[in-house]
Amino acid sequence: MQVDPTNAEARAIDWLVRQRDPDFTDWDGFADWLAEDSAHAAIYDAVASLDCDLDALPPAPAPSVTMVPDAPARRHPSRRTWFGGAVAAALVGAISLSSLGLFGNDGRIETLAGEHRTVELADGSKIEINGASVVEIDEDRPRFARLESGEAMFHIVHRDQDPFVVETGGAKIVDLGTAFNVVRRDRQTSVAVSEGIVLYNPDRDNVRLVAGKGIEARDGDSRPPAVRDVDVANVGGWRSGLLVYNGTPLAIVAEDLKRTAGMQVSIAPDASNLSFRGALIIDKNRDRTIADLAALSGTKAARQGDGWILTR
């Protein structure tokens, strides 16, 4: 089915406006709209990237990073084609600039729940950012990044004399030629390595992680975190829609589903002590994903508003 560009543009603008509301919860509806047609993601991306598309704005300095969409790149239509006039363009521009962090702190990258972005750094390193995450980079420190919250997969070009440093919480992760995934949630940091080696807090804990190893570290722990085995094939699996768990609380699974797919999943009190073991595939039909989660966790799933609730 061929997309009506005018209608799709209007819907993209509508989603952008609605998402500015702090009470917005229809992430599942937004994800379904993106999945309706492959062109929707490109149209929404163009609307959300107006700092590049609005040629009436003053020129900005050359970016220190390159933003790469997860979907195959498409040529964006001109500003005039998109909005049919300066009034509409100015309106959407005013809506998007502050809410998407396009101006102000150029080094702060925030993603919406269910949104994935890839940042290519000048040294050839790459950061893949999951939804509902905040990553900060510094053009004055090109071998540095900070994961303020959420999740990101780092692919780092190694330099012996200039290691790449990732900070999150109060922790420091130093690369020794590596691909690794980091999650920051609720005063806790998780690291899993799929390639090479990293050092976790070399000045304090000095935990060495090789490929196939990971840690779970809580803020304030008096002892270095214990190293555990991880499946290399599943490190950063969120990028392909695969989430794998081994006795993980359902509340964390629900948080991952919101971040990765924009899904709203609540856990009823009677199921709050249950854990999940198995693999979840983020299906285009989100009901299937929830059905799998319920079946494998021994719970029952029911619709609740724009999301679902799991009960025992």
Disulfide bonds with the S-S distance in Angstrom:
none
